[in-house]
Each structure stands twice: as C-alpha cells, then as structure tokens.
C-alpha cells in the first residue's frame, strides 16, 4: 500500500526521497535525516466502498549530536461485515483492521554521501474476535549527492515473521526489494524518478485467460507475456514539476498496474497517476489520484505540519 500522496502520484514506489517529509521513512528508513526534525505527516486514503487506510509519521532529533529517530503508524480499516453462523442465521456485525507501528533510525557513513537506516515494525491483524501478531524489519540505503542532485536508493522491506497466527496457519510476510534512481535537472524545474520494484522475483507476469485469442477454427492462442513485457512490469516512472517550489505537480506511470488492470478494447489509464502539492507557511497539503482496481479510482490526501 502507498503511504503518502507523493508516493501514490509517482507511481506507487518512491525509495529515493531525501527531504523533510517523514512519510518517506516508512518506505525507506535511510531517508531519516535532520530536515525531518519535528515534522508531522498525516495521510488518508479513501480506497473503495468503506475501506479506508492511512499513515501518521513523525521525526525528532535528540541530544547534542542531533540523532534523528522516526516513528510511523500505517493502518487499514476494512469496514463492517455482516455476521452469520454456519447455518446462515444472522449474528452480530463485525470489523477487520490491521496496523503496523514502526520505529526507525538512520546513520550517515562518515566522509560520504551514503546513508543507511532501519525500521523495526510491530504488526497486528484483527478479524472479528481473532488476532494475528507479527514483527518485521526494513533495511534501506540512500546515496544522496546534493551537488549533482542525484539520488540512489534501495530498500528491503518486511523481513520478519508472525508471532501468533490465524488458525495455526503460518503465512509469509510480503517481502519487497526495490531500488530507484532520481535526479533534479539543472536549469530545468523537473525531477525524474526511475524505480525497479520486486527485484527478488523476476517472473511477475502471468497469463490472463480473458486475453486469449480464438480463431475461426476454434484454435486458442493463450496470452503469454514475453521477456520484455515481464521486464517492464518491474518499472515505475515518475516526474515532479517545480519540485523545490511552493507548488508542484507530480505524475507517474506503473507498468505492472497498467498491464494487470488493462481491459481489452478499452482505455482504462490504470497505470497512470498524478497529484499536486501546495505549501502554505508551516503547512504542506498534497493530493493524488490513482487506480488500484478496475472498480473505482482512489484519492490520497496528506498534510505535513512543521511543529518547530
């Protein structure tokens, strides 16, 4: 799930963010740094129907060496479900929700532009009266060169396990390995982002029976994504216009989302996303628009507050 309007607008993955937005640390803990000190970010997503999720993040510097620690909460509420017993008799309504609480810290390697960081996460999943608990660690690295405005980031997320399970069935956490490149162009107010996601799994394409072709003789040519199509599904592109100003525009394209949500003979624009951001004093407002399913579009709202 995306954790901020910027991430959503730039295609869903943004691992090179080295700025004052504390939400960046939820995705890549190596981005934790002094600019985030006393910054609070609150984000909300109206996903679909009555399913809602969001995030809250905050960073604070401590001590004479100004060591910055980050805290984040990501949650999802799946709404209300009608309860029935095994005979179809109505019982009480119930809910379902999940939350991940993280604590993070980053360290700058002396005499270099390399930053490394880690998040420790406690995860809770609740369905009616049942609960599953787990823990995970995120490990990240960012190379940030302020002179060339070039950034490189890589993150390994969700290294962990379940502590307690549902119905004694142990499930794997959703491991993710992502890497990205970004740079602000000189003399041009544009910052480009190029992200490679799911690097730990090469074959992420699958055949879609709805796209099989049948000729007049009844012969079926099955949908079979090739090497190039599979490679593209690892790619996410993003552009920020006027990235250092009080107002900027963001657009992104997620090739995997575009392919998986593509409808034959229709233009769904599923992989395309966009958003805007506006700074007013100590407040930064952001909005993004994207599609994560074929049923509806999703809006993400965010506000960052400078508490200094």
C-alpha positions in Angstrom: 0.0 0.0 0.0 1.1 3.5 -0.7 1.8 5.7 2.4 1.6 9.2 1.0 0.2 11.3 -1.8 3.7 11.8 -3.3 4.3 8.1 -3.4 0.9 7.5 -4.9 1.3 10.2 -7.6 4.8 9.0 -8.6 3.5 5.5 -9.5 3.3 3.9 -6.1 7.0 3.4 -5.3 9.4 6.2 -4.2 12.6 4.9 -2.4 14.9 7.9 -3.2 13.1 10.6 -1.2 15.7 12.5 0.8 13.7 15.5 2.1 11.8 16.8 5.1 8.8 14.5 4.6 8.8 12.0 7.4 6.5 9.7 5.4 9.4 8.9 3.2 10.9 6.9 6.1 8.0 4.5 6.2 9.1 3.2 2.7 12.9 3.7 3.1 14.3 4.3 6.6 17.6 5.5 5.1 15.8 8.8 4.3 15.6 9.7 8.0 17.7 12.9 8.5 17.8 16.3 10.3 15.4 18.1 7.9 12.6 15.9 9.3 13.1 17.1 12.8 9.8 18.0 14.4 7.9 17.3 11.2 4.5 15.6 11.4 2.7 14.0 8.4 -0.8 12.7 8.3 -2.2 10.9 5.2 -5.6 9.4 4.4 -6.8 7.2 1.5 -10.4 6.5 0.6 -9.7 3.2 -1.1 -13.0 1.7 -2.1 -16.5 1.3 -0.6 -16.0 1.7 3.2 -12.4 0.5 3.1 -10.0 3.3 4.4 -6.4 3.4 5.3 -3.7 5.9 6.1 -0.5 6.7 7.9 0.9 9.0 10.5 4.6 9.7 10.9 6.8 11.9 13.0 10.6 12.5 13.4 12.5 14.1 16.2 16.2 14.9 16.8 17.7 14.1 20.2 20.9 15.0 22.0 23.9 17.2 21.2 24.7 15.1 18.1 21.1 15.6 16.9 20.4 12.0 16.3 17.0 11.7 14.5 14.5 9.0 15.3 11.4 8.3 13.3 8.0 6.8 14.4 5.3 5.8 12.0 1.9 4.2 12.0 0.2 2.6 9.0 -3.3 1.3 9.3 -6.2 -0.1 7.3 -9.9 -0.5 8.3 -11.8 -2.9 6.1 -15.2 -1.6 7.2 -18.2 -3.5 8.7 -19.1 -7.1 7.8 -22.5 -8.8 8.3 -22.0 -11.9 10.5 -23.7 -15.3 10.0 -23.3 -18.7 11.6 -22.7 -21.9 9.7 -26.5 -22.3 9.3 -26.9 -18.9 7.7 -28.5 -17.3 10.7 -27.6 -13.7 11.2 -25.3 -12.9 14.1 -23.6 -9.7 15.1 -21.8 -7.4 12.7 -18.0 -7.3 13.0 -15.0 -5.5 11.7 -11.5 -6.1 10.4 -8.4 -4.0 10.6 -4.6 -4.0 10.5 -1.9 -1.7 11.9 1.9 -1.5 11.7 3.8 0.6 14.2 7.4 1.3 13.3 10.5 2.9 14.9 13.4 3.9 12.7 16.8 5.4 12.7 19.4 6.2 10.0 23.2 6.7 10.1 25.4 8.6 7.7 28.7 6.9 6.8 31.5 9.4 7.7 33.0 11.3 4.8 30.5 10.0 2.3 27.1 10.7 0.8 25.8 7.2 1.8 23.0 6.9 4.4 21.8 3.6 5.9 18.7 3.0 8.0 16.4 0.5 9.6 12.8 0.3 10.7 11.6 -2.1 13.4 7.9 -2.9 13.0 5.2 -4.4 15.2 2.2 -5.6 13.1 -1.3 -6.5 14.3 -4.1 -8.0 12.1 -7.6 -8.4 13.5 -10.6 -10.2 12.1 -13.7 -10.3 14.3 -12.5 -11.9 17.5 -9.3 -13.4 16.0 -5.9 -11.7 16.0 -2.6 -12.3 14.4 0.6 -10.6 15.5 4.0 -10.2 13.8 7.2 -8.3 13.6 9.4 -7.2 10.7 12.5 -5.1 9.9 13.1 -2.8 6.9 16.7 -2.1 5.8 17.5 0.8 3.4 20.3 2.7 1.8 20.4 6.0 0.0 23.2 7.7 -1.8 22.4 11.5 -1.8 24.7 13.9 -3.6 23.4 17.5 -3.1 25.9 18.9 -5.6 24.8 16.8 -8.6 21.2 16.4 -7.1 21.5 12.7 -7.9 20.0 10.1 -5.6 20.1 6.3 -5.5 18.1 4.2 -3.1 17.5 0.6 -2.3 15.3 -1.0 0.4 14.5 -4.5 1.6 11.1 -4.4 3.4 9.2 -6.8 5.6 12.0 -9.2 6.8 10.1 -10.9 9.6 7.6 -13.4 10.8 4.3 -14.0 12.5 4.3 -14.3 16.3 0.8 -15.6 16.5 -1.2 -17.0 13.6 -4.7 -17.3 12.3 -6.0 -20.9 12.7 -2.4 -22.1 13.2 -1.5 -21.4 9.6 1.8 -19.6 9.3 1.9 -17.1 6.4 4.9 -15.3 4.8 5.2 -11.6 5.2 5.2 -9.7 1.8 8.9 -9.3 1.2 9.8 -6.5 -1.1 13.1 -5.4 -2.7 13.0 -2.1 -4.5 15.7 0.2 -6.0 15.4 3.6 -7.5 17.2 6.5 -9.2 16.3 10.2 -9.1 17.7 13.5 -10.1 16.7 17.1 -10.3 17.7 18.6 -13.7 19.9 21.6 -13.7 18.3 24.8 -15.1 15.0 22.9 -15.6 12.5 22.6 -12.7 11.9 18.8 -13.2 12.9 15.9 -11.0 12.7 12.4 -12.6 12.3 9.1 -10.7 13.0 5.7 -12.0 12.2 2.7 -9.8 12.6 -1.0 -10.1 10.3 -3.0 -7.9 10.1 -6.6 -6.8 13.7 -7.3 -7.6 13.7 -10.5 -5.6 11.2 -12.1 -8.1 11.9 -12.0 -11.8 8.8 -13.6 -13.2 5.9 -11.4 -12.0 3.9 -11.6 -15.3 1.1 -14.1 -15.6 -1.2 -15.3 -18.4 -4.7 -13.7 -18.4 -7.3 -16.1 -19.9 -9.5 -13.1 -20.8 -6.9 -12.1 -23.3 -6.7 -15.5 -25.1 -7.3 -15.3 -28.9 -9.6 -17.8 -30.6 -9.5 -18.1 -34.4 -12.4 -19.1 -36.7 -11.4 -22.8 -36.4 -11.6 -22.7 -32.6 -7.9 -22.8 -32.1 -6.9 -20.9 -28.9 -3.7 -18.8 -28.7 -3.1 -18.3 -25.0 -2.0 -15.0 -23.6 1.8 -15.3 -22.9 3.6 -12.2 -21.7 7.2 -12.3 -23.0 10.5 -11.3 -21.6 10.2 -7.6 -22.5 6.7 -7.3 -21.0 7.8 -9.0 -17.8 10.8 -6.7 -17.5 8.6 -3.6 -17.9 6.3 -4.7 -15.1 9.2 -4.1 -12.7 9.4 -0.5 -13.8 7.8 2.6 -12.2 8.4 6.1 -13.7 7.7 9.5 -12.0 8.1 13.2 -12.7 7.9 16.1 -10.4 7.5 19.6 -11.9 8.8 22.5 -9.8 10.0 20.2 -7.1 11.6 22.9 -5.0 8.8 25.5 -5.1 5.8 26.0 -3.0 3.6 24.4 -5.7 4.5 21.3 -7.7 2.8 18.8 -10.0 3.5 15.1 -9.9 2.8 12.4 -12.5 3.7 8.7 -12.5 3.3 5.5 -14.5 3.3 2.0 -13.1 3.7 -0.6 -15.9 2.7 -3.6 -13.9 -0.5 -1.9 -12.7 -1.3 -0.9 -16.2 -0.9 -4.4 -17.6 -2.8 -6.2 -14.8 -5.8 -3.8 -14.9 -5.8 -3.3 -18.7 -9.2 -4.0 -20.2 -9.3 -5.2 -23.8 -10.6 -2.7 -26.3 -10.9 0.0 -23.7 -8.7 2.7 -22.4 -8.5 2.4 -18.6 -5.4 4.6 -17.9 -4.9 2.2 -14.9 -1.1 2.7 -14.7 -1.3 6.5 -14.8 -1.3 8.5 -11.6 -1.0 12.2 -10.7 -1.1 14.7 -7.9 -0.3 18.2 -6.7 1.3 19.7 -3.6 0.9 23.2 -2.1 3.0 24.8 0.8 1.4 27.5 2.9 3.6 28.6 5.7 4.2 25.6 8.0 1.6 23.5 6.3 2.1 21.4 3.2 -1.0 20.0 1.5 -0.9 17.2 -1.0 -3.4 15.2 -3.1 -3.0 12.3 -5.6 -5.3 10.4 -7.9 -4.7 6.8 -9.0 -6.4 3.5 -9.8 -5.6 0.3 -7.9 -8.5 -1.8 -9.1 -10.9 -1.8 -12.1 -13.9 -0.9 -10.0 -13.0 2.6 -8.8 -10.4 5.3 -8.6 -8.6 6.2 -5.4 -7.8 9.6 -3.9 -5.0 10.2 -1.3 -4.9 13.2 0.9 -2.0 14.4 3.0 -0.9 17.2 5.2 2.6 17.9 6.6 3.0 20.2 9.6 6.2 21.9 10.7 5.9 21.8 14.5 9.1 23.9 15.1 
